[in-house]
Amino acid sequence: MIKIISNILNIFFPKKCIFCSDIIEITSLCCSTCYLNLPFTKISVCNICSKNNCICGDEKWFFDKIICPFSYQEPVITSIKNFKFRDKINYAKTISRYMTNKLNEFPKIIKETDLIIPIPMTPKDKFKRGFNQSEIIAKNIGKALNIDTNFKIMIKQRATEKQHKLNKKQRKLNLINAYKCIKPEYIQGKNILICDDVSTTGSTLNIFSHCLKQNGAKKISCIIFATTQL
């Protein structure tokens, strides 16, 4: 019955590739043409920062690892922009599945993770966009992997400049004291998986991780959809 209903829905509301909008099979993640051009992260990327050219030597990381299926290149760039800025909220399901599939390559991290926490937005920014993309993704991943997800442990307590408009030094200064843990008792001694959509220099993930560590988090990994290759 479920399969019949699914097939009927697909006739009237066909599934589309998040990268090019072509109609695809309901069981597919993307069309065959886009699949051949997807910028999957290479096996040779750094095991910690997930960059082709490691940047770990320039940083003191407060997280243990970034897990990421894609480099921030086309057609991934357009899919993320459509998701965040053009009301393609339904893209979240496919984005989450790619991230979940990548996480499945690291069964130890999945087994050890106690909690998934998405990067929060200020209430004003969330109201303006209508949703927090990281929360939606985190919820989908948590459901798929049977890991608890909490949106109310961490808050973004002040507005900041958009990170993509700033240089590396400015990005770090921009986020100082931006995040606050309001329920530290929920993370003390816990292994945390941070969820976000894109990372450039890793500053957001690192400052967020620092705040978690200051409030008692034990071990921190990060899952993102795409990372720029500097």
Accessible surface in RSA format (square Angstrom, percent):
REM  Atomic radii and reference values for relative SASA: ProtOr
REM  Chains: A
REM  Algorithm: Lee & Richards
REM  Probe-radius: 1.40
REM  Slices: 20
REM RES _ NUM      All-atoms   Total-Side   Main-Chain    Non-polar    All polar
REM                ABS   REL    ABS   REL    ABS   REL    ABS   REL    ABS   REL
RES MET A   1   163.47  84.7 124.90  82.7  38.57  91.8 111.60  94.9  51.87  68.7
RES ILE A   2   148.01  84.2 145.75 108.6   2.26   5.4 146.19 105.3   1.82   4.9
RES LYS A   3   158.12  77.1 151.75  93.1   6.36  15.2  97.99  88.2  60.13  64.0
RES ILE A   4   100.97  57.5 100.40  74.8   0.57   1.4 100.97  72.7   0.00   0.0
RES ILE A   5    87.54  49.8  87.36  65.1   0.18   0.4  87.54  63.0   0.00   0.0
RES SER A   6    32.48  27.4  28.94  38.6   3.54   8.2  20.93  44.6  11.54  16.2
RES ASN A   7    69.87  48.2  67.32  65.1   2.55   6.1  22.05  53.1  47.82  46.2
RES ILE A   8    84.74  48.2  84.74  63.1   0.00   0.0  84.74  61.0   0.00   0.0
RES LEU A   9    94.10  52.4  94.09  67.3   0.01   0.0  94.10  66.1   0.00   0.0
RES ASN A  10    36.05  24.9  30.99  29.9   5.06  12.2   3.74   9.0  32.31  31.2
RES ILE A  11   129.07  73.4 103.34  77.0  25.73  62.0 110.24  79.4  18.83  51.1
RES PHE A  12   144.19  72.1 120.24  74.5  23.95  62.3 124.25  75.3  19.93  57.1
RES PHE A  13   153.58  76.8 137.14  84.9  16.45  42.8 141.40  85.7  12.19  34.9
RES PRO A  14    44.10  32.1  32.54  29.7  11.56  42.0  32.54  26.9  11.56  71.8
RES LYS A  15    48.15  23.5  39.93  24.5   8.22  19.6  39.62  35.7   8.53   9.1
RES LYS A  16   110.24  53.8  98.19  60.2  12.06  28.7  41.88  37.7  68.36  72.8
RES CYS A  17     0.01   0.0   0.00   0.0   0.01   0.0   0.00   0.0   0.01   0.0
RES ILE A  18     5.71   3.2   3.90   2.9   1.81   4.4   3.90   2.8   1.81   4.9
RES PHE A  19    14.25   7.1   0.00   0.0  14.25  37.1   1.00   0.6  13.25  37.9
RES CYS A  20    54.79  41.4  26.56  29.6  28.23  66.4  34.69  87.9  20.10  21.7
RES SER A  21    59.69  50.4  50.01  66.7   9.68  22.3  26.27  55.9  33.42  46.8
RES ASP A  22    83.63  58.6  79.38  79.0   4.25  10.0  16.40  38.6  67.23  67.1
RES ILE A  23   114.56  65.2  89.70  66.8  24.86  59.9  89.70  64.6  24.86  67.5
RES ILE A  24    14.59   8.3   4.92   3.7   9.67  23.3  12.99   9.4   1.60   4.3
RES GLU A  25   124.70  71.6 120.03  90.8   4.67  11.1  42.18  81.6  82.53  67.4
RES ILE A  26    64.31  36.6  56.38  42.0   7.93  19.1  56.38  40.6   7.93  21.5
RES THR A  27   111.22  79.1  91.50  92.8  19.72  47.0  73.97  99.4  37.25  56.3
RES SER A  28    35.60  30.1  28.36  37.8   7.25  16.7  13.89  29.6  21.71  30.4
RES LEU A  29    30.53  17.0  25.02  17.9   5.52  13.9  25.02  17.6   5.52  14.8
RES CYS A  30    14.09  10.7   2.62   2.9  11.47  27.0   0.00   0.0  14.09  15.2
RES CYS A  31    17.84  13.5  13.87  15.5   3.97   9.3  16.20  41.0   1.64   1.8
RES SER A  32    91.61  77.4  78.43 104.7  13.18  30.4  53.67 114.3  37.94  53.2
RES THR A  33    92.58  65.8  89.97  91.2   2.61   6.2  58.83  79.0  33.74  51.0
RES CYS A  34    11.85   9.0  10.67  11.9   1.19   2.8   1.19   3.0  10.67  11.5
RES TYR A  35   123.54  57.7 119.76  68.1   3.78   9.8  75.13  56.5  48.40  59.7
RES LEU A  36   149.19  83.1 116.03  83.0  33.16  83.4 119.37  83.8  29.82  80.2
RES ASN A  37    95.19  65.6  78.37  75.7  16.82  40.5  23.76  57.2  71.42  69.0
RES LEU A  38    14.53   8.1   0.00   0.0  14.53  36.5   0.00   0.0  14.53  39.1
RES PRO A  39    18.20  13.3   5.67   5.2  12.53  45.5  18.20  15.0   0.00   0.0
RES PHE A  40    87.65  43.9  72.82  45.1  14.83  38.6  72.82  44.1  14.83  42.4
RES THR A  41    14.80  10.5   1.65   1.7  13.15  31.3   0.78   1.0  14.02  21.2
RES LYS A  42   129.20  63.0 119.24  73.2   9.96  23.7  74.35  66.9  54.85  58.4
RES ILE A  43   183.80 104.6 154.84 115.4  28.95  69.8 162.42 117.0  21.38  58.0
RES SER A  44    93.28  78.8  62.10  82.9  31.18  71.8  56.51 120.3  36.77  51.5
RES VAL A  45    28.76  18.9  17.95  16.2  10.82  26.1  17.95  15.6  10.82  29.3
RES CYS A  46    26.77  20.3  12.76  14.2  14.02  32.9  12.46  31.6  14.31  15.4
RES ASN A  47   107.92  74.4  99.07  95.7   8.85  21.3  35.23  84.8  72.69  70.3
RES ILE A  48    68.31  38.9  68.31  50.9   0.00   0.0  68.31  49.2   0.00   0.0
RES CYS A  49     1.24   0.9   0.84   0.9   0.40   0.9   0.84   2.1   0.40   0.4
RES SER A  50     4.30   3.6   4.22   5.6   0.08   0.2   0.68   1.4   3.62   5.1
RES LYS A  51     4.67   2.3   4.60   2.8   0.06   0.1   4.60   4.1   0.06   0.1
RES ASN A  52    57.76  39.8  33.61  32.5  24.15  58.1  18.18  43.7  39.58  38.3
RES ASN A  53   105.09  72.5  97.11  93.8   7.98  19.2  30.09  72.4  75.00  72.5
RES CYS A  54    75.91  57.4  45.24  50.5  30.66  72.1  26.98  68.3  48.93  52.8
RES ILE A  55    18.85  10.7  17.49  13.0   1.36   3.3  18.85  13.6   0.00   0.0
RES CYS A  56    26.81  20.3  19.27  21.5   7.54  17.7  19.13  48.5   7.68   8.3
RES GLY A  57    81.68 100.7   0.00   N/A  81.68 100.7  43.68 119.9  37.99  85.1
RES ASP A  58   104.03  72.9  75.55  75.2  28.49  67.4  20.53  48.3  83.51  83.3
RES GLU A  59    30.53  17.5   7.71   5.8  22.83  54.4   6.41  12.4  24.12  19.7
RES LYS A  60   152.30  74.3 139.52  85.6  12.78  30.4  92.45  83.2  59.85  63.7
RES TRP A  61    40.22  16.1  15.43   7.5  24.79  58.2  15.43   8.2  24.79  40.2
RES PHE A  62    47.24  23.6  44.39  27.5   2.85   7.4  47.24  28.6   0.00   0.0
RES PHE A  63     8.36   4.2   0.00   0.0   8.36  21.8   0.37   0.2   7.99  22.9
RES ASP A  64    63.37  44.4  48.74  48.5  14.64  34.6  15.41  36.3  47.96  47.8
RES LYS A  65    24.31  11.9  24.31  14.9   0.00   0.0  19.36  17.4   4.96   5.3
RES ILE A  66     8.97   5.1   4.75   3.5   4.21  10.2   4.75   3.4   4.21  11.4
RES ILE A  67     2.63   1.5   0.07   0.1   2.56   6.2   2.63   1.9   0.00   0.0
RES CYS A  68     2.20   1.7   0.00   0.0   2.20   5.2   0.00   0.0   2.20   2.4
RES PRO A  69     6.59   4.8   4.54   4.1   2.05   7.5   5.50   4.5   1.09   6.8
RES PHE A  70     0.00   0.0   0.00   0.0   0.00   0.0   0.00   0.0   0.00   0.0
RES SER A  71     6.28   5.3   6.28   8.4   0.00   0.0   1.32   2.8   4.96   7.0
RES TYR A  72    55.50  25.9  44.56  25.4  10.94  28.5  27.91  21.0  27.59  34.0
RES GLN A  73    86.59  48.4  84.72  61.9   1.87   4.4  30.18  64.2  56.41  42.8
RES GLU A  74    98.07  56.3  83.01  62.8  15.06  35.9  59.81 115.7  38.26  31.2
RES PRO A  75    21.92  16.0  21.51  19.6   0.42   1.5  21.92  18.1   0.00   0.0
RES VAL A  76     0.00   0.0   0.00   0.0   0.00   0.0   0.00   0.0   0.00   0.0
RES ILE A  77    34.55  19.7  34.55  25.7   0.00   0.0  34.55  24.9   0.00   0.0
RES THR A  78    50.84  36.2  49.92  50.6   0.91   2.2  33.68  45.2  17.16  25.9
RES SER A  79     0.00   0.0   0.00   0.0   0.00   0.0   0.00   0.0   0.00   0.0
RES ILE A  80     4.46   2.5   4.46   3.3   0.00   0.0   4.46   3.2   0.00   0.0
RES LYS A  81    85.38  41.7  85.38  52.4   0.00   0.0  34.41  31.0  50.97  54.3
RES ASN A  82    24.20  16.7  24.20  23.4   0.00   0.0   0.50   1.2  23.70  22.9
RES PHE A  83     0.68   0.3   0.68   0.4   0.00   0.0   0.68   0.4   0.00   0.0
RES LYS A  84    35.51  17.3  32.16  19.7   3.35   8.0   0.22   0.2  35.28  37.6
RES PHE A  85   123.42  61.7  90.54  56.1  32.89  85.6  96.90  58.8  26.52  75.9
RES ARG A  86   132.99  55.8 117.16  59.7  15.83  37.7  47.16  64.4  85.84  52.0
RES ASP A  87   115.11  80.6  95.94  95.5  19.17  45.3  26.96  63.5  88.15  87.9
RES LYS A  88    86.45  42.2  86.39  53.0   0.06   0.1  29.12  26.2  57.33  61.1
RES ILE A  89    76.30  43.4  73.78  55.0   2.51   6.1  73.78  53.1   2.51   6.8
RES ASN A  90   105.60  72.8  87.90  84.9  17.70  42.6  43.51 104.7  62.09  60.0
RES TYR A  91    11.59   5.4  11.20   6.4   0.39   1.0   6.76   5.1   4.84   6.0
RES ALA A  92     2.33   2.1   2.33   3.6   0.00   0.0   2.33   3.3   0.00   0.0
RES LYS A  93   150.44  73.4 147.53  90.5   2.91   6.9  92.80  83.5  57.64  61.4
RES THR A  94     8.08   5.7   7.59   7.7   0.50   1.2   0.47   0.6   7.62  11.5
RES ILE A  95     1.31   0.7   1.31   1.0   0.00   0.0   1.31   0.9   0.00   0.0
RES SER A  96     3.30   2.8   3.30   4.4   0.01   0.0   3.30   7.0   0.00   0.0
RES ARG A  97   107.78  45.3 106.63  54.4   1.15   2.7  44.42  60.7  63.36  38.4
RES TYR A  98    15.60   7.3  13.84   7.9   1.76   4.6  12.53   9.4   3.07   3.8
RES MET A  99     0.00   0.0   0.00   0.0   0.00   0.0   0.00   0.0   0.00   0.0
RES THR A 100    13.21   9.4  13.21  13.4   0.00   0.0  11.74  15.8   1.47   2.2
RES ASN A 101    74.65  51.5  66.83  64.6   7.81  18.8  25.09  60.4  49.56  47.9
RES LYS A 102    42.68  20.8  41.28  25.3   1.40   3.3  13.73  12.4  28.95  30.8
RES LEU A 103     0.17   0.1   0.17   0.1   0.00   0.0   0.17   0.1   0.00   0.0
RES ASN A 104    79.96  55.1  61.18  59.1  18.77  45.2  22.92  55.2  57.03  55.1
RES GLU A 105   108.82  62.5  80.21  60.7  28.61  68.1  40.94  79.2  67.88  55.4
RES PHE A 106    54.47  27.3  50.54  31.3   3.93  10.2  54.47  33.0   0.00   0.0
RES PRO A 107    92.43  67.4  87.74  80.0   4.69  17.0  89.32  73.7   3.11  19.3
RES LYS A 108   140.96  68.8 135.57  83.2   5.39  12.8  85.02  76.5  55.94  59.6
RES ILE A 109    22.53  12.8  21.22  15.8   1.31   3.2  22.27  16.0   0.26   0.7
RES ILE A 110    33.92  19.3  28.88  21.5   5.03  12.1  29.84  21.5   4.08  11.1
RES LYS A 111   183.89  89.7 151.82  93.2  32.07  76.4 103.15  92.8  80.74  86.0
RES GLU A 112    55.46  31.8  45.45  34.4  10.01  23.8  28.86  55.8  26.60  21.7
RES THR A 113    16.63  11.8   4.50   4.6  12.13  28.9   0.16   0.2  16.47  24.9
RES ASP A 114    62.53  43.8  46.42  46.2  16.11  38.1  10.04  23.6  52.49  52.4
RES LEU A 115    15.97   8.9  15.97  11.4   0.00   0.0  15.97  11.2   0.00   0.0
RES ILE A 116     0.00   0.0   0.00   0.0   0.00   0.0   0.00   0.0   0.00   0.0
RES ILE A 117     1.91   1.1   1.91   1.4   0.00   0.0   1.91   1.4   0.00   0.0
RES PRO A 118     4.22   3.1   2.27   2.1   1.95   7.1   2.27   1.9   1.95  12.1
RES ILE A 119    12.97   7.4  11.65   8.7   1.32   3.2  11.65   8.4   1.32   3.6
RES PRO A 120    14.23  10.4  10.79   9.8   3.44  12.5  11.35   9.4   2.87  17.9
RES MET A 121    36.43  18.9  21.96  14.5  14.47  34.5  23.55  20.0  12.89  17.1
RES THR A 122     9.88   7.0   9.84  10.0   0.05   0.1   9.01  12.1   0.87   1.3
RES PRO A 123   110.09  80.2  99.41  90.6  10.68  38.8 105.96  87.5   4.13  25.7
RES LYS A 124   164.60  80.3 155.63  95.5   8.96  21.3 104.92  94.4  59.68  63.6
RES ASP A 125    34.14  23.9  31.70  31.5   2.45   5.8   2.74   6.4  31.40  31.3
RES LYS A 126    79.82  38.9  79.27  48.6   0.55   1.3  45.35  40.8  34.47  36.7
RES PHE A 127   180.63  90.4 161.80 100.2  18.83  49.0 169.18 102.6  11.45  32.8
RES LYS A 128   175.91  85.8 144.15  88.4  31.76  75.6  92.52  83.3  83.38  88.8
RES ARG A 129    52.06  21.9  30.92  15.8  21.15  50.4  15.90  21.7  36.16  21.9
RES GLY A 130    59.06  72.8   0.00   N/A  59.06  72.8  28.47  78.1  30.59  68.5
RES PHE A 131    15.33   7.7  13.67   8.5   1.66   4.3  15.33   9.3   0.00   0.0
RES ASN A 132     2.35   1.6   0.78   0.8   1.57   3.8   0.00   0.0   2.35   2.3
RES GLN A 133    12.81   7.2  12.81   9.4   0.00   0.0   0.00   0.0  12.81   9.7
RES SER A 134     1.05   0.9   1.05   1.4   0.00   0.0   0.00   0.0   1.05   1.5
RES GLU A 135    24.77  14.2  24.51  18.5   0.25   0.6   3.18   6.1  21.59  17.6
RES ILE A 136    45.82  26.1  42.76  31.9   3.07   7.4  45.68  32.9   0.14   0.4
RES ILE A 137     0.36   0.2   0.36   0.3   0.00   0.0   0.36   0.3   0.00   0.0
RES ALA A 138     0.00   0.0   0.00   0.0   0.00   0.0   0.00   0.0   0.00   0.0
RES LYS A 139   134.34  65.5 132.47  81.3   1.87   4.5  75.78  68.2  58.56  62.4
RES ASN A 140    45.14  31.1  38.73  37.4   6.41  15.4  11.72  28.2  33.42  32.3
RES ILE A 141     0.00   0.0   0.00   0.0   0.00   0.0   0.00   0.0   0.00   0.0
RES GLY A 142     3.14   3.9   0.00   N/A   3.14   3.9   1.72   4.7   1.42   3.2
RES LYS A 143   181.80  88.7 153.39  94.1  28.42  67.7 105.70  95.1  76.10  81.1
RES ALA A 144    67.66  62.2  26.68  41.2  40.98  93.2  38.33  54.0  29.33  77.7
RES LEU A 145    29.80  16.6  12.77   9.1  17.03  42.8  17.53  12.3  12.27  33.0
RES ASN A 146   141.99  97.9 117.58 113.6  24.42  58.8  29.36  70.7 112.63 108.9
RES ILE A 147    17.21   9.8   7.29   5.4   9.92  23.9  11.19   8.1   6.02  16.3
RES ASP A 148   102.67  71.9  94.36  93.9   8.32  19.7  18.25  42.9  84.43  84.2
RES THR A 149    44.37  31.6  11.40  11.6  32.97  78.6   9.63  12.9  34.74  52.5
RES ASN A 150    35.14  24.2  32.05  31.0   3.09   7.4   4.38  10.6  30.76  29.7
RES PHE A 151    73.96  37.0  53.32  33.0  20.64  53.7  56.07  34.0  17.89  51.2
RES LYS A 152   144.79  70.6 142.19  87.2   2.59   6.2  87.65  78.9  57.14  60.9
RES ILE A 153     0.06   0.0   0.06   0.0   0.00   0.0   0.06   0.0   0.00   0.0
RES MET A 154     3.77   2.0   0.65   0.4   3.12   7.4   0.65   0.6   3.12   4.1
RES ILE A 155    63.81  36.3  62.56  46.6   1.25   3.0  63.81  46.0   0.00   0.0
RES LYS A 156    29.81  14.5  24.97  15.3   4.84  11.5   0.62   0.6  29.19  31.1
RES GLN A 157    88.82  49.7  53.17  38.9  35.65  84.9  22.64  48.2  66.18  50.2
RES ARG A 158    89.19  37.4  82.44  42.0   6.74  16.1  56.93  77.8  32.26  19.6
RES ALA A 159    74.63  68.6  55.84  86.2  18.79  42.7  56.05  78.9  18.58  49.2
RES THR A 160    26.11  18.6   2.73   2.8  23.38  55.7   6.94   9.3  19.17  29.0
RES GLU A 161   110.75  63.6 104.18  78.8   6.56  15.6  32.80  63.4  77.95  63.6
RES LYS A 162    95.25  46.5  92.02  56.5   3.23   7.7  71.46  64.3  23.79  25.3
RES GLN A 163    36.23  20.3  31.41  23.0   4.82  11.5  29.42  62.6   6.80   5.2
RES HIS A 164   134.24  73.4 109.84  76.3  24.41  62.4  78.54  80.9  55.71  64.8
RES LYS A 165   142.06  69.3 105.90  65.0  36.16  86.1  64.00  57.6  78.06  83.1
RES LEU A 166    32.71  18.2  24.88  17.8   7.83  19.7  27.00  19.0   5.72  15.4
RES ASN A 167    86.05  59.3  73.73  71.3  12.31  29.6  44.03 106.0  42.02  40.6
RES LYS A 168    72.58  35.4  66.75  41.0   5.83  13.9  51.01  45.9  21.57  23.0
RES LYS A 169   153.01  74.6 147.30  90.4   5.71  13.6  92.95  83.7  60.06  64.0
RES GLN A 170    82.97  46.4  80.35  58.7   2.62   6.2  22.98  48.9  59.99  45.5
RES ARG A 171    23.38   9.8  23.38  11.9   0.00   0.0   0.11   0.1  23.27  14.1
RES LYS A 172    77.34  37.7  77.06  47.3   0.29   0.7  46.79  42.1  30.55  32.5
RES LEU A 173   103.28  57.5  92.85  66.4  10.43  26.2  93.06  65.4  10.21  27.5
RES ASN A 174    20.12  13.9  10.28   9.9   9.85  23.7  12.39  29.8   7.74   7.5
RES LEU A 175     2.01   1.1   2.01   1.4   0.00   0.0   2.01   1.4   0.00   0.0
RES ILE A 176    88.52  50.4  84.00  62.6   4.53  10.9  86.53  62.3   2.00   5.4
RES ASN A 177   109.75  75.7  96.78  93.5  12.96  31.2  23.61  56.8  86.14  83.3
RES ALA A 178     0.10   0.1   0.00   0.0   0.10   0.2   0.00   0.0   0.10   0.3
RES TYR A 179    16.00   7.5   5.14   2.9  10.86  28.3   0.67   0.5  15.34  18.9
RES LYS A 180   103.21  50.4 101.08  62.0   2.14   5.1  47.05  42.4  56.16  59.8
RES CYS A 181    12.24   9.3   0.06   0.1  12.18  28.6   0.06   0.1  12.18  13.1
RES ILE A 182    78.92  44.9  50.97  38.0  27.95  67.4  56.37  40.6  22.55  61.2
RES LYS A 183    70.60  34.4  70.60  43.3   0.00   0.0  34.84  31.4  35.76  38.1
RES PRO A 184    43.18  31.5  43.18  39.4   0.00   0.0  43.18  35.7   0.00   0.0
RES GLU A 185   112.82  64.8  91.24  69.0  21.57  51.4  55.59 107.5  57.23  46.7
RES TYR A 186   101.51  47.4  96.84  55.1   4.67  12.2  57.94  43.5  43.57  53.7
RES ILE A 187     0.00   0.0   0.00   0.0   0.00   0.0   0.00   0.0   0.00   0.0
RES GLN A 188   106.28  59.4  90.69  66.3  15.59  37.1  23.37  49.7  82.91  62.9
RES GLY A 189    50.42  62.2   0.00   N/A  50.42  62.2  29.73  81.6  20.69  46.3
RES LYS A 190    80.16  39.1  80.16  49.2   0.00   0.0  44.28  39.9  35.88  38.2
RES ASN A 191    24.68  17.0  24.68  23.8   0.00   0.0   6.00  14.4  18.68  18.1
RES ILE A 192     2.67   1.5   0.00   0.0   2.67   6.4   0.03   0.0   2.64   7.2
RES LEU A 193     1.73   1.0   1.73   1.2   0.00   0.0   1.73   1.2   0.00   0.0
RES ILE A 194     0.00   0.0   0.00   0.0   0.00   0.0   0.00   0.0   0.00   0.0
RES CYS A 195     0.00   0.0   0.00   0.0   0.00   0.0   0.00   0.0   0.00   0.0
RES ASP A 196    13.62   9.5  13.62  13.6   0.00   0.0   0.05   0.1  13.58  13.5
RES ASP A 197     7.67   5.4   7.67   7.6   0.00   0.0   2.18   5.1   5.50   5.5
RES VAL A 198    34.36  22.6  20.09  18.2  14.26  34.4  20.09  17.5  14.26  38.7
RES SER A 199     7.22   6.1   2.19   2.9   5.03  11.6   5.62  12.0   1.60   2.2
RES THR A 200    31.67  22.5  26.38  26.7   5.29  12.6  12.45  16.7  19.22  29.0
RES THR A 201    10.26   7.3   8.39   8.5   1.87   4.5   7.52  10.1   2.74   4.1
RES GLY A 202     4.41   5.4   0.00   N/A   4.41   5.4   3.17   8.7   1.24   2.8
RES SER A 203     7.79   6.6   2.09   2.8   5.70  13.1   5.11  10.9   2.68   3.8
RES THR A 204    26.50  18.8  25.13  25.5   1.37   3.3  16.45  22.1  10.05  15.2
RES LEU A 205     1.72   1.0   1.72   1.2   0.00   0.0   1.72   1.2   0.00   0.0
RES ASN A 206    16.63  11.5  16.60  16.0   0.03   0.1   1.22   2.9  15.41  14.9
RES ILE A 207    38.42  21.9  36.70  27.3   1.72   4.1  37.47  27.0   0.95   2.6
RES PHE A 208     0.00   0.0   0.00   0.0   0.00   0.0   0.00   0.0   0.00   0.0
RES SER A 209     0.00   0.0   0.00   0.0   0.00   0.0   0.00   0.0   0.00   0.0
RES HIS A 210    66.84  36.5  66.84  46.5   0.00   0.0  32.81  33.8  34.03  39.6
RES CYS A 211    15.79  11.9  14.84  16.6   0.95   2.2   7.21  18.3   8.58   9.2
RES LEU A 212     0.00   0.0   0.00   0.0   0.00   0.0   0.00   0.0   0.00   0.0
RES LYS A 213    68.95  33.6  53.53  32.8  15.42  36.7  26.57  23.9  42.38  45.1
RES GLN A 214   131.30  73.4  90.14  65.9  41.15  98.0  34.94  74.4  96.36  73.1
RES ASN A 215    37.78  26.1  32.34  31.2   5.44  13.1   5.50  13.2  32.28  31.2
RES GLY A 216    31.73  39.1   0.00   N/A  31.73  39.1  24.42  67.0   7.31  16.4
RES ALA A 217     8.07   7.4   0.00   0.0   8.07  18.4   0.00   0.0   8.07  21.4
RES LYS A 218   142.90  69.7 119.77  73.5  23.13  55.1  71.91  64.7  70.99  75.6
RES LYS A 219    73.01  35.6  72.16  44.3   0.84   2.0  42.87  38.6  30.13  32.1
RES ILE A 220     0.08   0.0   0.00   0.0   0.08   0.2   0.08   0.1   0.00   0.0
RES SER A 221     6.68   5.6   6.16   8.2   0.52   1.2   1.29   2.8   5.39   7.6
RES CYS A 222     0.00   0.0   0.00   0.0   0.00   0.0   0.00   0.0   0.00   0.0
RES ILE A 223     0.00   0.0   0.00   0.0   0.00   0.0   0.00   0.0   0.00   0.0
RES ILE A 224     0.00   0.0   0.00   0.0   0.00   0.0   0.00   0.0   0.00   0.0
RES PHE A 225     0.52   0.3   0.52   0.3   0.00   0.0   0.52   0.3   0.00   0.0
RES ALA A 226     0.00   0.0   0.00   0.0   0.00   0.0   0.00   0.0   0.00   0.0
RES THR A 227     1.58   1.1   1.58   1.6   0.00   0.0   0.24   0.3   1.34   2.0
RES THR A 228    24.71  17.6  24.02  24.4   0.69   1.6  24.71  33.2   0.00   0.0
RES GLN A 229    48.29  27.0  16.10  11.8  32.19  76.6  15.64  33.3  32.65  24.8
RES LEU A 230   101.77  56.7  55.29  39.6  46.48 116.8  87.02  61.1  14.75  39.7
END  Absolute sums over single chains surface
CHAIN  1 A    12568.7      10457.6       2111.1       7233.8       5334.9
END  Absolute sums over all chains
TOTAL         12568.7      10457.6       2111.1       7233.8       5334.9
